[in-house]
């Protein structure tokens, strides 16, 4: 049942699985975003996607009919950049990630050997045994392990695809260390997005298809957690979860009505 006072001043939206799948708009997503903007509801897109830069994400969403500004997108890449600047300034870093991750990681000293920090992002063809083993050896030699995120999988048009979490967990297990995670479900990811909106957790909602990393993590900070039945959502995950979302909706298309905007 919808809480009678559910009227958040700010909305955080996951991207993959909530607004798009394989960069094709989920039905109703473009209209939902337009409705939020037209009603003056502040929103940010909060995504663990690391293979695309913010500029690329904005272009791809625009092509899918979802018009957003680059500044309205908060990514794990940007969160990682800020973490490295704050906690490892000037450190030599090794990047194990696919795609365009480096575009939003400017100012970092990237090396291929003798790194002080190993950064793990989204996997792809670059995740060869040689590069994963190189990361492992550097962590064994004392490098800090930083995970852009630890998502287990995501949904593509070809089905579920293994994500960074398996590699992070493997490196942790093999090297006997614990990674610092900077993307969702890390509190800093949500807090940083809310800061740009001038909003407090109690007046905000997080809409996601990932029960653990999106919804329950946001609820732990005091946001209202809204789970959508699209993307990676699986009924068995909801049934087995340790916590429950505040709200479950069919898709983001139902969000305006939930907010009383339609």
N, C-alpha and C positions, 0 to 999 in steps of 0.2 A: 504494500500500500504506500502511496506517495505521502510523505510527511506534509502536513498542511502548511508549514512555514518554510518549505524548501524553495528558497529564492537566493541562491548564491550571488555574491557581488563579482565573483571571478570564477572562471571555468578553465581548467587545464584539460587538454585533449591529447591523448596519444594519437599517433599518426597511422602507423601500419596496423591494419586490422580494425581501426576505428573510423578513419576517414577514407582510407584506400586499401586495396589489396593489389599487390604488384603494380602500384601506381595508377590503378584504375579506381575511380571514385566508387565507394560503396553507395548504393542508391539512397538518396536523401541527404548525403553528407554536404554537398555544395550548398543546398538550401539551408541546412542547419547552421552552417558557418555564417552565411549571409544574414540569417535571422538574428544570431547573436550580435553581429556587428551593428545591424540596424537598430537593435534594441538598446545599444550602449552597454552590453554586458562585456566586461573585459575578459579576454581569453589569451591563452598561450598554448602553442603546440609543444608538447614535451615528449621527446622521442629518444629512445636508445639507439636509433639507427646511426651507425658510424660510417657506413660505406658511402654516404652522400654528404656533401657540404650543405650548410644552411642555404646558400644561394641555389644549389642544385635542387634541394627539396622544394624551395619556393617555386622554381621553374616547373618542376614536375607536377606539383599540386595545381599550379595555374593551368597547365595543359589538361588537367583532369577536371577543371571547372571550379577549383577551390582557390579563391584569390586570397593570398596572405602575403604580408611583408616579411622580409628576411628577419627583421627584428622581433617578429612575433613567434619565432621558432627557437626553442631551447633544446640543444642537442647534447648527447653524452660527449661529443667531441669538444664542445665549448667548455663543458664542465671539467673535462680532463685537462684542457689548457689552463684553466684557472687553478686547478689543484696543483699542477706541476709548478706553476709560477709561485704559488703560496708555500708549498711544502718542499719543492726540489728545485729552487732557482738555480739556473745555470748547469743543472745536472746533465750528464750524457745519458741519452734515452734510446732504447731500442723499441721499434714499433712492430708489433705483430698484428696487422689488421689489413683488411682488403679495401679497395675502392679509394674514395677521396678524403679519407680521414685527415691527412696532413694539411689539407687546405684550411681547416679551422684550427690547426695546431701550430700557428705561426709563432716564431720566437723560441721554439724548442730546439735544442742541440741534438739532432738525430745521428746515431752512430750504428754501425753494424757489429762492432766488437767492443768488449770491455765496458758495457753500459753500467750505469749506476741505478737505472730504473728500467724495468721492462714493462711496457704498456701493451695490454691485450684488448683488441677491439673485435669487430664483427669478422667472422671467418669467410674464407673464399678460396679460390685456387692458389693464392699465395701461401696458404697454410700447409706447406710441405713438411715432411718429416724433418728435413734439414733445418728449416726456420723454427719450428716448434722446439726441436732439440737444442738449437742455439739459445733460444729463450730460457729453456730449462737450465742449461749450463751456466748462463749468466746469473740466474737466480741462485743457483747453488754456490756461485762465487761471491754472493753477498748483495746482488742487485735487489732493490725493492720491487715488488710485484704490484702493479696497478691495473685494475680491471675497469675498462670503460663502462662495462655492465656485465651482468652474469645471467642474461636471459637464456633459457634452456632451448627454445626453438621459436620460430615464427612461421606464419602462414604465407605461402606463395601460391601462384596460380597452378603450380605443379604439386601442391600439398605442403605438409610441414617440412621445415628445413632446420637442421641442427644449427644452434647458435653458439655464442662465445662461452656460455656457462660451462659447457663440457670441457673446453680447453683450460679455462681458469681453474676448475676443480681438479683437472688432471695435473696441472703444474703445481697447485697447492699440495696435492697428495704426494707427488713425486719428490718435491723439494722440501716438504715439511714446513711450509710457510703459510701465512694467511694473506690473501690479497686485500688491498684497499679498493673498495668499489666506489666509483664516483657517479655513475649514472643511476637511474632507478634500479633498486628501491632505496638508494641512499637519500637520507633526508635533505641534504644540500641541494639535490636536483629540484625537488619540489619547492624548497624555500627560496632558491634563487629565482625561479619562475614567478612565484608570488611577489617577491620583492620588486620585480619590474612592473607589476600591476598595482603596487601599493596596497596589497590585500593581505589579510590575516587568514590563517588556516580555517578558523571557525566560520569565515564567510566565503569559503571557496569549495569547489567540487572538483574531483578528478574523475575523468571518464576514460575507461580503458578496457581492453580485451584480455589483459593479463591480470588475473585475480591477485596473484602474490605481489608482483613488482609494481603494478599500477595502483590497484584498488586498496588492498589491505595495507600496503606501505603508506599510502596517502592517509588512510583512516587513522593510522597510528600517530600521525602528526596533527590530527584534528580536522582534516578535510572530510567532506562527504564523499563516499566512494560509490561510483556508479559503474556497474559492469555491463558491457554490451555483449550480446550473443552473436558476435561476428568475429572475423579474424581467427585467432588461435583459441577462442573460447571452446571449451569442451564441457559437457554436462557432468562428466565424471569428476573433473577437477573441482567443480563447484560443490559436488556432493561430498568430496573427500577433504575439502579445505578446513584448516584449523579455525578460520574466521569466516564471517559472512559479510557480503557487501551491503551497504545501506540500501541500495536500489539495484535492480536488474531490469534492463530494457532490451528490446529486440535489436535495436541498432541506434546509432547517433541520430537517425532521422526522427526518433521519438523525443529527442532532448528538448526542442522548443516547446512542445506541449507540456513536458514535465516541468518546465520553468514558467509555464503560463504565458508563453509568448506566441502560441498558435491556437 
